[in-house]
């Protein structure tokens, strides 16, 4: 297994469950006075932040090890 893979998988799971927990707690307790569209907007921003975190993390790993695998002839 390539170095750094395990920690990235763990962070991915934590970020996704954190997003789910945040969404449930936010809608249930903190957004009572907001309209439906405002609630959806906050959830979408949270999803975009999670995608940005995961995308940057996995892209850096993929670029680093993709070059190594390409040089070794692995497909």
PQR file with spaces between the fields and no chain letter, atoms N, CA, C, O and H, PARSE charges and radii, in Angstrom:
ATOM       1  N    UNK     1       0.857   -1.179    0.000 -0.4000 1.5000
ATOM       2  CA   UNK     1       0.000    0.000    0.000 -0.0000 2.0000
ATOM       3  C    UNK     1       0.901    1.240    0.000  0.5500 1.7000
ATOM       4  O    UNK     1       1.845    1.312    0.788 -0.5500 1.4000
ATOM       5  N    UNK     2       0.626    2.207   -0.866 -0.4000 1.5000
ATOM       6  CA   UNK     2       1.435    3.424   -0.922 -0.0000 2.0000
ATOM       7  C    UNK     2       1.355    4.227    0.373  0.5500 1.7000
ATOM       8  O    UNK     2       0.313    4.251    1.028 -0.5500 1.4000
ATOM       9  H    UNK     2      -0.141    2.149   -1.506  0.4000 1.0000
ATOM      10  N    UNK     3       2.447    4.882    0.740 -0.4000 1.5000
ATOM      11  CA   UNK     3       2.425    5.710    1.955 -0.0000 2.0000
ATOM      12  C    UNK     3       1.401    6.838    1.834  0.5500 1.7000
ATOM      13  O    UNK     3       1.203    7.407    0.761 -0.5500 1.4000
ATOM      14  H    UNK     3       3.294    4.863    0.208  0.4000 1.0000
ATOM      15  N    UNK     4       0.765    7.141    2.944 -0.4000 1.5000
ATOM      16  CA   UNK     4      -0.196    8.237    2.961 -0.0000 2.0000
ATOM      17  C    UNK     4      -1.605    7.860    2.560  0.5500 1.7000
ATOM      18  O    UNK     4      -2.523    8.667    2.703 -0.5500 1.4000
ATOM      19  H    UNK     4       0.926    6.679    3.816  0.4000 1.0000
ATOM      20  N    UNK     5      -1.795    6.660    2.063 -0.4000 1.5000
ATOM      21  CA   UNK     5      -3.130    6.251    1.615 -0.0000 2.0000
ATOM      22  C    UNK     5      -4.072    6.048    2.792  0.5500 1.7000
ATOM      23  O    UNK     5      -5.213    6.508    2.765 -0.5500 1.4000
ATOM      24  H    UNK     5      -1.050    6.004    1.946  0.4000 1.0000
ATOM      25  N    UNK     6      -3.602    5.366    3.818 -0.4000 1.5000
ATOM      26  CA   UNK     6      -4.445    5.086    4.975 -0.0000 2.0000
ATOM      27  C    UNK     6      -4.928    6.339    5.676  0.5500 1.7000
ATOM      28  O    UNK     6      -6.099    6.447    6.039 -0.5500 1.4000
ATOM      29  H    UNK     6      -2.674    4.993    3.841  0.4000 1.0000
ATOM      30  N    UNK     7      -4.015    7.289    5.864 -0.4000 1.5000
ATOM      31  CA   UNK     7      -4.417    8.525    6.548 -0.0000 2.0000
ATOM      32  C    UNK     7      -5.409    9.316    5.710  0.5500 1.7000
ATOM      33  O    UNK     7      -6.309    9.944    6.267 -0.5500 1.4000
ATOM      34  H    UNK     7      -3.064    7.201    5.569  0.4000 1.0000
ATOM      35  N    UNK     8      -5.273    9.305    4.408 -0.4000 1.5000
ATOM      36  CA   UNK     8      -6.217   10.024    3.549 -0.0000 2.0000
ATOM      37  C    UNK     8      -7.599    9.380    3.564  0.5500 1.7000
ATOM      38  O    UNK     8      -8.612   10.078    3.513 -0.5500 1.4000
ATOM      39  H    UNK     8      -4.541    8.795    3.956  0.4000 1.0000
ATOM      40  N    UNK     9      -7.644    8.074    3.632 -0.4000 1.5000
ATOM      41  CA   UNK     9      -8.928    7.379    3.726 -0.0000 2.0000
ATOM      42  C    UNK     9      -9.613    7.727    5.044  0.5500 1.7000
ATOM      43  O    UNK     9     -10.817    7.982    5.074 -0.5500 1.4000
ATOM      44  H    UNK     9      -6.822    7.507    3.674  0.4000 1.0000
ATOM      45  N    UNK    10      -8.846    7.737    6.132 -0.4000 1.5000
ATOM      46  CA   UNK    10      -9.415    8.082    7.443 -0.0000 2.0000
ATOM      47  C    UNK    10      -9.938    9.510    7.441  0.5500 1.7000
ATOM      48  O    UNK    10     -11.041    9.764    7.925 -0.5500 1.4000
ATOM      49  H    UNK    10      -7.868    7.529    6.108  0.4000 1.0000
ATOM      50  N    UNK    11      -9.159   10.451    6.901 -0.4000 1.5000
ATOM      51  CA   UNK    11      -9.599   11.848    6.841 -0.0000 2.0000
ATOM      52  C    UNK    11     -10.845   11.978    5.972  0.5500 1.7000
ATOM      53  O    UNK    11     -11.746   12.749    6.302 -0.5500 1.4000
ATOM      54  H    UNK    11      -8.263   10.245    6.507  0.4000 1.0000
ATOM      55  N    UNK    12     -10.911   11.245    4.880 -0.4000 1.5000
ATOM      56  CA   UNK    12     -12.086   11.295    4.012 -0.0000 2.0000
ATOM      57  C    UNK    12     -13.338   10.843    4.751  0.5500 1.7000
ATOM      58  O    UNK    12     -14.390   11.473    4.639 -0.5500 1.4000
ATOM      59  H    UNK    12     -10.179   10.619    4.612  0.4000 1.0000
ATOM      60  N    UNK    13     -13.228    9.755    5.507 -0.4000 1.5000
ATOM      61  CA   UNK    13     -14.368    9.255    6.271 -0.0000 2.0000
ATOM      62  C    UNK    13     -14.781   10.272    7.329  0.5500 1.7000
ATOM      63  O    UNK    13     -15.971   10.529    7.513 -0.5500 1.4000
ATOM      64  H    UNK    13     -12.373    9.243    5.598  0.4000 1.0000
ATOM      65  N    UNK    14     -13.807   10.850    8.022 -0.4000 1.5000
ATOM      66  CA   UNK    14     -14.105   11.834    9.063 -0.0000 2.0000
ATOM      67  C    UNK    14     -14.774   13.073    8.469  0.5500 1.7000
ATOM      68  O    UNK    14     -15.741   13.584    9.034 -0.5500 1.4000
ATOM      69  H    UNK    14     -12.841   10.642    7.873  0.4000 1.0000
ATOM      70  N    UNK    15     -14.268   13.556    7.340 -0.4000 1.5000
ATOM      71  CA   UNK    15     -14.860   14.742    6.707 -0.0000 2.0000
ATOM      72  C    UNK    15     -16.298   14.465    6.272  0.5500 1.7000
ATOM      73  O    UNK    15     -17.175   15.302    6.488 -0.5500 1.4000
ATOM      74  H    UNK    15     -13.482   13.141    6.882  0.4000 1.0000
ATOM      75  N    UNK    16     -16.550   13.327    5.676 -0.4000 1.5000
ATOM      76  CA   UNK    16     -17.901   13.015    5.203 -0.0000 2.0000
ATOM      77  C    UNK    16     -18.885   12.829    6.359  0.5500 1.7000
ATOM      78  O    UNK    16     -20.009   13.328    6.299 -0.5500 1.4000
ATOM      79  H    UNK    16     -15.838   12.647    5.502  0.4000 1.0000
ATOM      80  N    UNK    17     -18.473   12.118    7.409 -0.4000 1.5000
ATOM      81  CA   UNK    17     -19.358   11.975    8.563 -0.0000 2.0000
ATOM      82  C    UNK    17     -19.521   13.305    9.291  0.5500 1.7000
ATOM      83  O    UNK    17     -20.603   13.608    9.793 -0.5500 1.4000
ATOM      84  H    UNK    17     -17.560   11.713    7.459  0.4000 1.0000
ATOM      85  N    UNK    18     -18.452   14.102    9.354 -0.4000 1.5000
ATOM      86  CA   UNK    18     -18.557   15.429    9.960 -0.0000 2.0000
ATOM      87  C    UNK    18     -19.543   16.310    9.217  0.5500 1.7000
ATOM      88  O    UNK    18     -20.315   17.046    9.832 -0.5500 1.4000
ATOM      89  H    UNK    18     -17.573   13.856    8.947  0.4000 1.0000
ATOM      90  N    UNK    19     -19.517   16.237    7.891 -0.4000 1.5000
ATOM      91  CA   UNK    19     -20.463   17.005    7.083 -0.0000 2.0000
ATOM      92  C    UNK    19     -21.898   16.565    7.363  0.5500 1.7000
ATOM      93  O    UNK    19     -22.794   17.399    7.492 -0.5500 1.4000
ATOM      94  H    UNK    19     -18.890   15.640    7.391  0.4000 1.0000
ATOM      95  N    UNK    20     -22.109   15.270    7.453 -0.4000 1.5000
ATOM      96  CA   UNK    20     -23.444   14.749    7.741 -0.0000 2.0000
ATOM      97  C    UNK    20     -23.917   15.180    9.130  0.5500 1.7000
ATOM      98  O    UNK    20     -25.060   15.607    9.293 -0.5500 1.4000
ATOM      99  H    UNK    20     -21.381   14.593    7.348  0.4000 1.0000
ATOM     100  N    UNK    21     -23.057   15.071   10.111 -0.4000 1.5000
ATOM     101  CA   UNK    21     -23.415   15.477   11.476 -0.0000 2.0000
ATOM     102  C    UNK    21     -23.688   16.970   11.534  0.5500 1.7000
ATOM     103  O    UNK    21     -24.668   17.398   12.143 -0.5500 1.4000
ATOM     104  H    UNK    21     -22.129   14.724    9.980  0.4000 1.0000
ATOM     105  N    UNK    22     -22.818   17.777   10.899 -0.4000 1.5000
ATOM     106  CA   UNK    22     -23.035   19.219   10.873 -0.0000 2.0000
ATOM     107  C    UNK    22     -24.379   19.556   10.245  0.5500 1.7000
ATOM     108  O    UNK    22     -25.119   20.390   10.767 -0.5500 1.4000
ATOM     109  H    UNK    22     -22.022   17.428   10.404  0.4000 1.0000
ATOM     110  N    UNK    23     -24.695   18.917    9.134 -0.4000 1.5000
ATOM     111  CA   UNK    23     -25.946   19.209    8.428 -0.0000 2.0000
ATOM     112  C    UNK    23     -27.162   18.909    9.300  0.5500 1.7000
ATOM     113  O    UNK    23     -28.096   19.709    9.362 -0.5500 1.4000
ATOM     114  H    UNK    23     -24.093   18.240    8.710  0.4000 1.0000
ATOM     115  N    UNK    24     -27.152   17.773    9.963 -0.4000 1.5000
ATOM     116  CA   UNK    24     -28.291   17.405   10.806 -0.0000 2.0000
ATOM     117  C    UNK    24     -28.430   18.353   11.986  0.5500 1.7000
ATOM     118  O    UNK    24     -29.527   18.831   12.274 -0.5500 1.4000
ATOM     119  H    UNK    24     -26.393   17.124    9.912  0.4000 1.0000
ATOM     120  N    UNK    25     -27.322   18.629   12.675 -0.4000 1.5000
ATOM     121  CA   UNK    25     -27.382   19.520   13.842 -0.0000 2.0000
ATOM     122  C    UNK    25     -27.761   20.936   13.425  0.5500 1.7000
ATOM     123  O    UNK    25     -28.542   21.598   14.107 -0.5500 1.4000
ATOM     124  H    UNK    25     -26.430   18.240   12.441  0.4000 1.0000
ATOM     125  N    UNK    26     -27.212   21.397   12.313 -0.4000 1.5000
ATOM     126  CA   UNK    26     -27.504   22.756   11.851 -0.0000 2.0000
ATOM     127  C    UNK    26     -28.986   22.925   11.538  0.5500 1.7000
ATOM     128  O    UNK    26     -29.625   23.867   12.007 -0.5500 1.4000
ATOM     129  H    UNK    26     -26.578   20.858   11.759  0.4000 1.0000
ATOM     130  N    UNK    27     -29.522   22.015   10.751 -0.4000 1.5000
ATOM     131  CA   UNK    27     -30.929   22.135   10.348 -0.0000 2.0000
ATOM     132  C    UNK    27     -31.855   21.944   11.546  0.5500 1.7000
ATOM     133  O    UNK    27     -32.884   22.614   11.638 -0.5500 1.4000
ATOM     134  H    UNK    27     -29.003   21.250   10.370  0.4000 1.0000
ATOM     135  N    UNK    28     -31.510   21.042   12.462 -0.4000 1.5000
ATOM     136  CA   UNK    28     -32.393   20.740   13.586 -0.0000 2.0000
ATOM     137  C    UNK    28     -32.382   21.831   14.659  0.5500 1.7000
ATOM     138  O    UNK    28     -33.416   22.104   15.268 -0.5500 1.4000
ATOM     139  H    UNK    28     -30.675   20.497   12.387  0.4000 1.0000
ATOM     140  N    UNK    29     -31.222   22.460   14.898 -0.4000 1.5000
ATOM     141  CA   UNK    29     -31.128   23.338   16.058 -0.0000 2.0000
ATOM     142  C    UNK    29     -30.805   24.804   15.743  0.5500 1.7000
ATOM     143  O    UNK    29     -31.304   25.697   16.429 -0.5500 1.4000
ATOM     144  H    UNK    29     -30.382   22.238   14.403  0.4000 1.0000
ATOM     145  N    UNK    30     -30.003   25.065   14.745 -0.4000 1.5000
ATOM     146  CA   UNK    30     -29.494   26.423   14.543 -0.0000 2.0000
ATOM     147  C    UNK    30     -30.193   27.209   13.449  0.5500 1.7000
ATOM     148  O    UNK    30     -30.076   28.433   13.410 -0.5500 1.4000
ATOM     149  H    UNK    30     -29.599   24.340   14.187  0.4000 1.0000
ATOM     150  N    UNK    31     -30.905   26.554   12.574 -0.4000 1.5000
ATOM     151  CA   UNK    31     -31.499   27.242   11.430 -0.0000 2.0000
ATOM     152  C    UNK    31     -33.020   27.317   11.539  0.5500 1.7000
ATOM     153  O    UNK    31     -33.718   27.304   10.525 -0.5500 1.4000
ATOM     154  H    UNK    31     -31.001   25.559   12.605  0.4000 1.0000
ATOM     155  N    UNK    32     -33.513   27.391   12.719 -0.4000 1.5000
ATOM     156  CA   UNK    32     -34.967   27.395   12.912 -0.0000 2.0000
ATOM     157  C    UNK    32     -35.610   28.625   12.267  0.5500 1.7000
ATOM     158  O    UNK    32     -36.690   28.533   11.685 -0.5500 1.4000
ATOM     159  H    UNK    32     -32.946   27.401   13.543  0.4000 1.0000
ATOM     160  N    UNK    33     -34.939   29.777   12.373 -0.4000 1.5000
ATOM     161  CA   UNK    33     -35.539   31.007   11.839 -0.0000 2.0000
ATOM     162  C    UNK    33     -35.208   31.251   10.361  0.5500 1.7000
ATOM     163  O    UNK    33     -35.692   32.221    9.778 -0.5500 1.4000
ATOM     164  H    UNK    33     -34.061   29.853   12.845  0.4000 1.0000
ATOM     165  N    UNK    34     -34.394   30.386    9.748 -0.4000 1.5000
ATOM     166  CA   UNK    34     -34.026   30.554    8.344 -0.0000 2.0000
ATOM     167  C    UNK    34     -35.084   29.936    7.439  0.5500 1.7000
ATOM     168  O    UNK    34     -35.817   29.032    7.840 -0.5500 1.4000
ATOM     169  H    UNK    34     -34.001   29.598   10.221  0.4000 1.0000
ATOM     170  N    UNK    35     -35.148   30.441    6.214 -0.4000 1.5000
ATOM     171  CA   UNK    35     -36.051   29.841    5.234 -0.0000 2.0000
ATOM     172  C    UNK    35     -35.427   28.561    4.683  0.5500 1.7000
ATOM     173  O    UNK    35     -34.256   28.271    4.930 -0.5500 1.4000
ATOM     174  H    UNK    35     -34.553   31.176    5.888  0.4000 1.0000
ATOM     175  N    UNK    36     -36.210   27.816    3.947 -0.4000 1.5000
ATOM     176  CA   UNK    36     -35.720   26.572    3.360 -0.0000 2.0000
ATOM     177  C    UNK    36     -34.540   26.840    2.430  0.5500 1.7000
ATOM     178  O    UNK    36     -33.565   26.089    2.434 -0.5500 1.4000
ATOM     179  H    UNK    36     -37.160   28.052    3.746  0.4000 1.0000
ATOM     180  N    UNK    37     -34.624   27.900    1.637 -0.4000 1.5000
ATOM     181  CA   UNK    37     -33.549   28.202    0.686 -0.0000 2.0000
ATOM     182  C    UNK    37     -32.261   28.610    1.400  0.5500 1.7000
ATOM     183  O    UNK    37     -31.167   28.298    0.929 -0.5500 1.4000
ATOM     184  H    UNK    37     -35.416   28.510    1.633  0.4000 1.0000
ATOM     185  N    UNK    38     -32.383   29.296    2.520 -0.4000 1.5000
ATOM     186  CA   UNK    38     -31.189   29.659    3.285 -0.0000 2.0000
ATOM     187  C    UNK    38     -30.544   28.414    3.894  0.5500 1.7000
ATOM     188  O    UNK    38     -29.319   28.305    3.926 -0.5500 1.4000
ATOM     189  H    UNK    38     -33.271   29.550    2.903  0.4000 1.0000
ATOM     190  N    UNK    39     -31.347   27.491    4.370 -0.4000 1.5000
ATOM     191  CA   UNK    39     -30.826   26.240    4.905 -0.0000 2.0000
ATOM     192  C    UNK    39     -30.100   25.450    3.822  0.5500 1.7000
ATOM     193  O    UNK    39     -29.015   24.915    4.049 -0.5500 1.4000
ATOM     194  H    UNK    39     -32.343   27.580    4.344  0.4000 1.0000
ATOM     195  N    UNK    40     -30.711   25.385    2.646 -0.4000 1.5000
ATOM     196  CA   UNK    40     -30.096   24.663    1.528 -0.0000 2.0000
ATOM     197  C    UNK    40     -28.787   25.322    1.118  0.5500 1.7000
ATOM     198  O    UNK    40     -27.814   24.635    0.808 -0.5500 1.4000
ATOM     199  H    UNK    40     -31.592   25.820    2.461  0.4000 1.0000
ATOM     200  N    UNK    41     -28.760   26.654    1.116 -0.4000 1.5000
ATOM     201  CA   UNK    41     -27.537   27.370    0.733 -0.0000 2.0000
ATOM     202  C    UNK    41     -26.400   27.065    1.697  0.5500 1.7000
ATOM     203  O    UNK    41     -25.269   26.854    1.257 -0.5500 1.4000
ATOM     204  H    UNK    41     -29.550   27.212    1.369  0.4000 1.0000
ATOM     205  N    UNK    42     -26.666   27.035    2.986 -0.4000 1.5000
ATOM     206  CA   UNK    42     -25.614   26.744    3.964 -0.0000 2.0000
ATOM     207  C    UNK    42     -25.122   25.310    3.804  0.5500 1.7000
ATOM     208  O    UNK    42     -23.918   25.062    3.873 -0.5500 1.4000
ATOM     209  H    UNK    42     -27.585   27.205    3.343  0.4000 1.0000
ATOM     210  N    UNK    43     -26.026   24.370    3.593 -0.4000 1.5000
ATOM     211  CA   UNK    43     -25.638   22.972    3.386 -0.0000 2.0000
ATOM     212  C    UNK    43     -24.799   22.837    2.118  0.5500 1.7000
ATOM     213  O    UNK    43     -23.804   22.112    2.117 -0.5500 1.4000
ATOM     214  H    UNK    43     -27.004   24.572    3.537  0.4000 1.0000
ATOM     215  N    UNK    44     -25.182   23.521    1.041 -0.4000 1.5000
ATOM     216  CA   UNK    44     -24.402   23.457   -0.201 -0.0000 2.0000
ATOM     217  C    UNK    44     -22.999   24.040   -0.019  0.5500 1.7000
ATOM     218  O    UNK    44     -22.033   23.508   -0.567 -0.5500 1.4000
ATOM     219  H    UNK    44     -25.991   24.109    1.042  0.4000 1.0000
ATOM     220  N    UNK    45     -22.881   25.114    0.733 -0.4000 1.5000
ATOM     221  CA   UNK    45     -21.554   25.689    1.009 -0.0000 2.0000
ATOM     222  C    UNK    45     -20.707   24.691    1.804  0.5500 1.7000
ATOM     223  O    UNK    45     -19.518   24.527    1.532 -0.5500 1.4000
ATOM     224  H    UNK    45     -23.665   25.547    1.178  0.4000 1.0000
ATOM     225  N    UNK    46     -21.318   24.034    2.775 -0.4000 1.5000
ATOM     226  CA   UNK    46     -20.594   23.029    3.559 -0.0000 2.0000
ATOM     227  C    UNK    46     -20.135   21.875    2.665  0.5500 1.7000
ATOM     228  O    UNK    46     -19.025   21.367    2.825 -0.5500 1.4000
ATOM     229  H    UNK    46     -22.284   24.168    2.995  0.4000 1.0000
ATOM     230  N    UNK    47     -20.980   21.466    1.736 -0.4000 1.5000
ATOM     231  CA   UNK    47     -20.604   20.393    0.802 -0.0000 2.0000
ATOM     232  C    UNK    47     -19.443   20.846   -0.086  0.5500 1.7000
ATOM     233  O    UNK    47     -18.510   20.079   -0.324 -0.5500 1.4000
ATOM     234  H    UNK    47     -21.881   21.878    1.606  0.4000 1.0000
ATOM     235  N    UNK    48     -19.496   22.072   -0.571 -0.4000 1.5000
ATOM     236  CA   UNK    48     -18.409   22.584   -1.404 -0.0000 2.0000
ATOM     237  C    UNK    48     -17.095   22.662   -0.632  0.5500 1.7000
ATOM     238  O    UNK    48     -16.035   22.373   -1.187 -0.5500 1.4000
ATOM     239  H    UNK    48     -20.254   22.695   -0.378  0.4000 1.0000
ATOM     240  N    UNK    49     -17.154   23.045    0.630 -0.4000 1.5000
ATOM     241  CA   UNK    49     -15.941   23.083    1.455 -0.0000 2.0000
ATOM     242  C    UNK    49     -15.381   21.674    1.630  0.5500 1.7000
ATOM     243  O    UNK    49     -14.171   21.474    1.528 -0.5500 1.4000
ATOM     244  H    UNK    49     -18.015   23.280    1.081  0.4000 1.0000
ATOM     245  N    UNK    50     -16.245   20.701    1.890 -0.4000 1.5000
ATOM     246  CA   UNK    50     -15.798   19.319    2.038 -0.0000 2.0000
ATOM     247  C    UNK    50     -15.181   18.800    0.742  0.5500 1.7000
ATOM     248  O    UNK    50     -14.158   18.116    0.774 -0.5500 1.4000
ATOM     249  H    UNK    50     -17.229   20.864    1.973  0.4000 1.0000
ATOM     250  N    UNK    51     -15.789   19.115   -0.388 -0.4000 1.5000
ATOM     251  CA   UNK    51     -15.243   18.690   -1.683 -0.0000 2.0000
ATOM     252  C    UNK    51     -13.885   19.339   -1.928  0.5500 1.7000
ATOM     253  O    UNK    51     -12.977   18.689   -2.447 -0.5500 1.4000
ATOM     254  H    UNK    51     -16.620   19.671   -0.414  0.4000 1.0000
ATOM     255  N    UNK    52     -13.734   20.608   -1.564 -0.4000 1.5000
ATOM     256  CA   UNK    52     -12.461   21.295   -1.744 -0.0000 2.0000
ATOM     257  C    UNK    52     -11.370   20.649   -0.882  0.5500 1.7000
ATOM     258  O    UNK    52     -10.251   20.439   -1.350 -0.5500 1.4000
ATOM     259  H    UNK    52     -14.472   21.136   -1.143  0.4000 1.0000
ATOM     260  N    UNK    53     -11.695   20.341    0.360 -0.4000 1.5000
ATOM     261  CA   UNK    53     -10.717   19.699    1.244 -0.0000 2.0000
ATOM     262  C    UNK    53     -10.305   18.339    0.694  0.5500 1.7000
ATOM     263  O    UNK    53      -9.115   18.045    0.582 -0.5500 1.4000
ATOM     264  H    UNK    53     -12.604   20.512    0.740  0.4000 1.0000
ATOM     265  N    UNK    54     -11.285   17.515    0.353 -0.4000 1.5000
ATOM     266  CA   UNK    54     -10.993   16.177   -0.151 -0.0000 2.0000
ATOM     267  C    UNK    54     -10.308   16.214   -1.513  0.5500 1.7000
ATOM     268  O    UNK    54      -9.403   15.422   -1.778 -0.5500 1.4000
ATOM     269  H    UNK    54     -12.252   17.754    0.444  0.4000 1.0000
ATOM     270  N    UNK    55     -10.734   17.125   -2.369 -0.4000 1.5000
ATOM     271  CA   UNK    55     -10.126   17.226   -3.698 -0.0000 2.0000
ATOM     272  C    UNK    55      -8.662   17.615   -3.628  0.5500 1.7000
ATOM     273  O    UNK    55      -7.829   17.025   -4.315 -0.5500 1.4000
ATOM     274  H    UNK    55     -11.469   17.768   -2.154  0.4000 1.0000
ATOM     275  N    UNK    56      -8.341   18.599   -2.807 -0.4000 1.5000
ATOM     276  CA   UNK    56      -6.941   19.025   -2.670 -0.0000 2.0000
ATOM     277  C    UNK    56      -6.090   17.906   -2.071  0.5500 1.7000
ATOM     278  O    UNK    56      -4.962   17.670   -2.501 -0.5500 1.4000
ATOM     279  H    UNK    56      -9.018   19.079   -2.248  0.4000 1.0000
ATOM     280  N    UNK    57      -6.640   17.233   -1.089 -0.4000 1.5000
ATOM     281  CA   UNK    57      -5.900   16.164   -0.424 -0.0000 2.0000
ATOM     282  C    UNK    57      -5.629   15.000   -1.375  0.5500 1.7000
ATOM     283  O    UNK    57      -4.499   14.517   -1.454 -0.5500 1.4000
ATOM     284  H    UNK    57      -7.557   17.424   -0.739  0.4000 1.0000
ATOM     285  N    UNK    58      -6.638   14.554   -2.086 -0.4000 1.5000
ATOM     286  CA   UNK    58      -6.477   13.403   -2.983 -0.0000 2.0000
ATOM     287  C    UNK    58      -5.732   13.769   -4.259  0.5500 1.7000
ATOM     288  O    UNK    58      -5.006   12.937   -4.804 -0.5500 1.4000
ATOM     289  H    UNK    58      -7.556   14.946   -2.022  0.4000 1.0000
ATOM     290  N    UNK    59      -5.896   14.994   -4.747 -0.4000 1.5000
ATOM     291  CA   UNK    59      -5.180   15.393   -5.961 -0.0000 2.0000
ATOM     292  C    UNK    59      -3.681   15.419   -5.717  0.5500 1.7000
ATOM     293  O    UNK    59      -2.910   14.960   -6.560 -0.5500 1.4000
ATOM     294  H    UNK    59      -6.486   15.670   -4.305  0.4000 1.0000
ATOM     295  N    UNK    60      -3.256   15.954   -4.572 -0.4000 1.5000
ATOM     296  CA   UNK    60      -1.822   15.990   -4.284 -0.0000 2.0000
ATOM     297  C    UNK    60      -1.249   14.578   -4.185  0.5500 1.7000
ATOM     298  O    UNK    60      -0.144   14.322   -4.663 -0.5500 1.4000
ATOM     299  H    UNK    60      -3.883   16.327   -3.888  0.4000 1.0000
ATOM     300  N    UNK    61      -1.987   13.669   -3.571 -0.4000 1.5000
ATOM     301  CA   UNK    61      -1.533   12.289   -3.465 -0.0000 2.0000
ATOM     302  C    UNK    61      -1.506   11.628   -4.850  0.5500 1.7000
ATOM     303  O    UNK    61      -0.553   10.927   -5.188 -0.5500 1.4000
ATOM     304  H    UNK    61      -2.885   13.877   -3.183  0.4000 1.0000
ATOM     305  N    UNK    62      -2.545   11.853   -5.638 -0.4000 1.5000
ATOM     306  CA   UNK    62      -2.617   11.246   -6.966 -0.0000 2.0000
ATOM     307  C    UNK    62      -1.529   11.737   -7.899  0.5500 1.7000
ATOM     308  O    UNK    62      -0.969   10.958   -8.670 -0.5500 1.4000
ATOM     309  H    UNK    62      -3.319   12.423   -5.364  0.4000 1.0000
ATOM     310  N    UNK    63      -1.227   13.019   -7.834 -0.4000 1.5000
ATOM     311  CA   UNK    63      -0.162   13.564   -8.679 -0.0000 2.0000
ATOM     312  C    UNK    63       1.178   12.960   -8.290  0.5500 1.7000
ATOM     313  O    UNK    63       1.966   12.575   -9.154 -0.5500 1.4000
ATOM     314  H    UNK    63      -1.682   13.652   -7.208  0.4000 1.0000
ATOM     315  N    UNK    64       1.437   12.876   -6.990 -0.4000 1.5000
ATOM     316  CA   UNK    64       2.713   12.363   -6.510 -0.0000 2.0000
ATOM     317  C    UNK    64       2.914   10.899   -6.899  0.5500 1.7000
ATOM     318  O    UNK    64       3.946   10.540   -7.467 -0.5500 1.4000
ATOM     319  H    UNK    64       0.797   13.189   -6.288  0.4000 1.0000
ATOM     320  N    UNK    65       1.935   10.063   -6.596 -0.4000 1.5000
ATOM     321  CA   UNK    65       2.100    8.635   -6.844 -0.0000 2.0000
ATOM     322  C    UNK    65       1.714    8.233   -8.262  0.5500 1.7000
ATOM     323  O    UNK    65       2.135    7.178   -8.736 -0.5500 1.4000
ATOM     324  H    UNK    65       1.096   10.355   -6.135  0.4000 1.0000
ATOM     325  N    UNK    66       0.934    9.041   -8.936 -0.4000 1.5000
ATOM     326  CA   UNK    66       0.632    8.760  -10.333 -0.0000 2.0000
ATOM     327  C    UNK    66       1.872    8.839  -11.207  0.5500 1.7000
ATOM     328  O    UNK    66       2.062    8.021  -12.108 -0.5500 1.4000
ATOM     329  H    UNK    66       0.591    9.898   -8.550  0.4000 1.0000
ATOM     330  N    UNK    67       2.712    9.826  -10.936 -0.4000 1.5000
ATOM     331  CA   UNK    67       3.966    9.953  -11.684 -0.0000 2.0000
ATOM     332  C    UNK    67       4.874    8.757  -11.427  0.5500 1.7000
ATOM     333  O    UNK    67       5.495    8.236  -12.353 -0.5500 1.4000
ATOM     334  H    UNK    67       2.557   10.490  -10.204  0.4000 1.0000
ATOM     335  N    UNK    68       4.953    8.319  -10.166 -0.4000 1.5000
ATOM     336  CA   UNK    68       5.809    7.165   -9.841 -0.0000 2.0000
ATOM     337  C    UNK    68       5.295    5.921  -10.532  0.5500 1.7000
ATOM     338  O    UNK    68       6.089    5.170  -11.099 -0.5500 1.4000
ATOM     339  H    UNK    68       4.449    8.742   -9.414  0.4000 1.0000
ATOM     340  N    UNK    69       3.993    5.677  -10.505 -0.4000 1.5000
ATOM     341  CA   UNK    69       3.443    4.477  -11.122 -0.0000 2.0000
ATOM     342  C    UNK    69       3.603    4.522  -12.626  0.5500 1.7000
ATOM     343  O    UNK    69       3.833    3.491  -13.257 -0.5500 1.4000
ATOM     344  H    UNK    69       3.349    6.287  -10.044  0.4000 1.0000
ATOM     345  N    UNK    70       3.484    5.719  -13.215 -0.4000 1.5000
ATOM     346  CA   UNK    70       3.644    5.855  -14.656 -0.0000 2.0000
ATOM     347  C    UNK    70       5.099    5.547  -15.064  0.5500 1.7000
ATOM     348  O    UNK    70       5.339    4.920  -16.095 -0.5500 1.4000
ATOM     349  H    UNK    70       3.297    6.557  -12.701  0.4000 1.0000
ATOM     350  N    UNK    71       6.051    5.988  -14.256 -0.4000 1.5000
ATOM     351  CA   UNK    71       7.463    5.718  -14.557 -0.0000 2.0000
ATOM     352  C    UNK    71       7.796    4.238  -14.415  0.5500 1.7000
ATOM     353  O    UNK    71       8.653    3.726  -15.135 -0.5500 1.4000
ATOM     354  H    UNK    71       5.856    6.497  -13.417  0.4000 1.0000
ATOM     355  N    UNK    72       7.131    3.546  -13.498 -0.4000 1.5000
ATOM     356  CA   UNK    72       7.366    2.114  -13.302 -0.0000 2.0000
ATOM     357  C    UNK    72       6.644    1.269  -14.341  0.5500 1.7000
ATOM     358  O    UNK    72       6.925    0.076  -14.458 -0.5500 1.4000
ATOM     359  H    UNK    72       6.435    3.962  -12.913  0.4000 1.0000
ATOM     360  N    UNK    73       5.740    1.844  -15.083 -0.4000 1.5000
ATOM     361  CA   UNK    73       4.992    1.103  -16.086 -0.0000 2.0000
ATOM     362  C    UNK    73       3.742    0.454  -15.560  0.5500 1.7000
ATOM     363  O    UNK    73       3.145   -0.377  -16.245 -0.5500 1.4000
ATOM     364  H    UNK    73       5.513    2.813  -14.988  0.4000 1.0000
ATOM     365  N    UNK    74       3.321    0.814  -14.347 -0.4000 1.5000
ATOM     366  CA   UNK    74       2.088    0.256  -13.775 -0.0000 2.0000
ATOM     367  C    UNK    74       0.887    0.937  -14.421  0.5500 1.7000
ATOM     368  O    UNK    74       0.936    2.120  -14.760 -0.5500 1.4000
ATOM     369  H    UNK    74       3.806    1.489  -13.791  0.4000 1.0000
ATOM     370  N    UNK    75      -0.169    0.187  -14.584 -0.4000 1.5000
ATOM     371  CA   UNK    75      -1.381    0.746  -15.185 -0.0000 2.0000
ATOM     372  C    UNK    75      -2.511    0.736  -14.215  0.5500 1.7000
ATOM     373  O    UNK    75      -3.614    1.170  -14.547 -0.5500 1.4000
ATOM     374  H    UNK    75      -0.208   -0.774  -14.310  0.4000 1.0000
